[in-house]
């Protein structure tokens, strides 16, 4: 028989994972909930949050400082995705990468 998990319990574990930077494996070992189940719930909660959020609040404004020092931009999309962009990047390539990530 398939085990059922209560949504509040799963959400509490996922929030703890995010807050403390824990892996699905660590949460799974602690709770006894299989990694695929935790991953499924994380994706489900993320999709629901995105659906509830108006599109206009998904973007934030940034200040771009043009200087001569080498640098990079780090973009964090939730707790699972981080994109680092070095100075002199190909903007068309970055656009394609972000487009693929947006569909995930």
N, C-alpha and C positions, 0 to 999 in steps of 0.2 A: 504494500500500500504506500502511495506517495505521501511523504511528509508535508504538512502544511505549516507555513510560518506566518505569524501575525505581522501585518504591515508596520505597526508602530515599533515592534522589536527590530525588524530589518532596518527601518529608517534610523533608529537610534544607533545601530551598529555602523551604518554607512556614514552618519554624521561624525561618529567617533573616528572612523577611518580617515575621513577628510581632515578633521581637526588635528589629528596626531600623525598624519602621513603614514598610516599603516597600510600594508598590502592586503589584498584579498586573502592570501594564504594565512597571514597572521590572524585576521578576523575569523577565518574558517577554522583554524586550529583552536582558537579560543572558544568559539561558539558552537562548533560542531555542524555548522551549516556549510554545505558544499560550495566550493568556489564558483561553479557555474550558476548556482542559485543566487549568490551574492552579486555576481556580474549582471545577471538578468535584471535583478531589482534595481541595481545602480543605473542601468540604462533606462529602465521604465520610469524611475523617479526623475531622471534628467530630462527625458522627453516630455513628461507631464509638466515640469517646471518651465520648459521652453514654450510649450503650448499655452500656458497660462500667462506668460510674459509678453506684453505688447512688443512688436518688432522694434519700435522706436527706442526701447530701453536696452536692447541687446548691444548697442554700440556706445562707446564712451569717447569723448573728445580727448585728444592728446596734444601736447605742445611739442613740436619738432624743433630742436635746436640745431642749427647748422654751424658746425665748427670743423676745424681741421684735424682734430684728434681722431685716431681710429676708434671705432666703437661698434656696438651691436645693439640690437633690439631684441628683447625677450618677450614673447607673447604667451601668456598662460590661458588656456581654455579649459576651465575646470581644474580638477585635481589630476587628470590623467594625461593631458596633452600640453606640451611646451614646445614652442617653435622659436628658434634663435635665428635671427637674421643679421648677417655680417654687413658691414659697410660695403657699398658697391654691389648689392644683390641685384638680381634680374627681377624686375617687378612683375613681368608677365609670368615667370615661373612661380613666384610667391603667390600670385593671384590664383594660379591653377592649384597649388598646394592647399590654400585656404578654402577653395571651392570644394575640393575633395573632403577636407575635414568637416566642412559644414554639413555634408551629406551623411556623416557618420552618426 
